[in-house]
Amino acid sequence: MSNLFCYPQREASVAYRIFGSDAVLISTNTNTVRMLNPIGSFIWHLCDGSRAVDELNAYLVTLYALAEAEAESAITCFLDELHQRQLIRWLDQSVAPSDDR
């Protein structure tokens, strides 16, 4: 379960490709394909384990002019779904940022 102070990190077993502003995720663990819209793709890109959920929430509030509570609800629901589908893992502490930042 996500909380604002956990660090979401993409699972290493998930291959992904960005097409324009959409993303396609392929999980080798679950043999599934998932398509993400532009906002989901943006969040996916940021899930490198170096940013806590509250930081991702701040990005959504700023970039998409969302109310903080609305953004928090949307991002925690989305990240929980990614976790349930074994596409991300939760870290208790930050890791070094990835090169694709």
C-alpha positions as MATLAB code, in Angstrom:
seq = 'MSNLFCYPQREASVAYRIFGSDAVLISTNTNTVRMLNPIGSFIWHLCDGSRAVDELNAYLVTLYALAEAEAESAITCFLDELHQRQLIRWLDQSVAPSDDR';
ca = [
       0.000    0.000    0.000;
       1.374    3.393   -0.938;
       1.841    6.300    1.376;
       3.251    9.723    0.658;
       6.682    8.884    2.050;
       7.375    5.663    0.131;
       9.508    5.610   -3.000;
       7.998    3.825   -6.010;
      10.510    2.052   -8.250;
       9.841    0.347  -11.583;
      10.247   -3.428  -11.417;
      13.353   -4.574  -13.293;
      11.312   -7.308  -15.007;
       9.135   -4.723  -16.780;
      10.173   -3.595  -20.232;
       8.689   -0.360  -21.472;
       8.679    1.874  -24.489;
       7.449    5.444  -24.849;
       5.534    6.251  -28.044;
       4.945    9.988  -28.233;
       3.466   10.700  -24.815;
       2.023    7.217  -24.188;
       3.846    4.221  -22.738;
       3.571    0.478  -23.251;
       4.651   -1.721  -20.322;
       5.418   -5.405  -20.737;
       5.774   -7.526  -17.626;
       7.804  -10.685  -18.081;
       6.720  -11.883  -14.617;
       3.005  -11.749  -15.324;
       3.090  -11.926  -19.152;
       0.903   -8.840  -19.437;
       0.918   -5.674  -21.487;
      -0.326   -2.360  -20.098;
      -0.850    0.911  -21.949;
      -0.477    4.223  -20.107;
      -1.904    7.579  -21.106;
       0.314   10.715  -21.059;
      -0.147   11.407  -17.326;
       0.401    7.755  -16.413;
       3.487    7.692  -18.645;
       4.821   10.810  -16.938;
       4.376    9.247  -13.500;
       5.880    5.936  -14.709;
       8.974    7.756  -15.928;
       9.414    9.342  -12.482;
       9.159    5.994  -10.629;
      12.901    5.418  -10.354;
      13.043    5.063   -6.561;
      14.569    8.493   -6.021;
      11.301   10.388   -5.455;
       8.687    9.862   -2.753;
       4.998    9.838   -3.597;
       4.576   13.329   -2.096;
       7.142   14.658   -4.595;
       5.316   12.984   -7.491;
       2.105   14.506   -6.166;
       3.696   17.975   -6.180;
       4.648   17.494   -9.853;
       1.036   16.674  -10.742;
      -0.316   19.658   -8.813;
       2.117   22.019  -10.538;
       2.131   20.654  -14.086;
      -1.544   19.776  -14.445;
      -3.077   22.476  -12.186;
      -4.831   19.895  -10.007;
      -6.035   20.390   -6.466;
      -3.620   18.747   -4.042;
      -6.218   16.342   -2.629;
      -7.376   15.364   -6.131;
      -3.810   14.713   -7.281;
      -2.989   12.735   -4.121;
      -6.024   10.515   -4.518;
      -5.312    9.885   -8.211;
      -1.607    9.170   -7.803;
      -1.964    6.840   -4.815;
      -4.707    4.890   -6.591;
      -2.619    4.655   -9.775;
       0.557    3.602   -7.940;
      -1.328    1.030   -5.859;
      -2.689   -0.452   -9.086;
       0.821   -0.595  -10.597;
       2.051   -2.315   -7.437;
      -0.790   -4.853   -7.460;
       0.077   -5.660  -11.083;
       3.739   -6.163  -10.064;
       4.934   -3.249  -12.203;
       6.495   -1.242   -9.349;
       7.880   -1.999   -5.914;
       7.824    0.154   -2.782;
      11.077    1.295   -1.196;
      11.384    2.704    2.330;
      14.212    5.025    1.354;
      15.432    6.833   -1.704;
      17.923    5.367   -4.138;
      20.251    7.308   -6.422;
      18.383    8.901   -9.318;
      18.442    7.054  -12.620;
      20.237    8.432  -15.668;
      16.962    9.067  -17.506;
      15.875   11.821  -15.144;
];
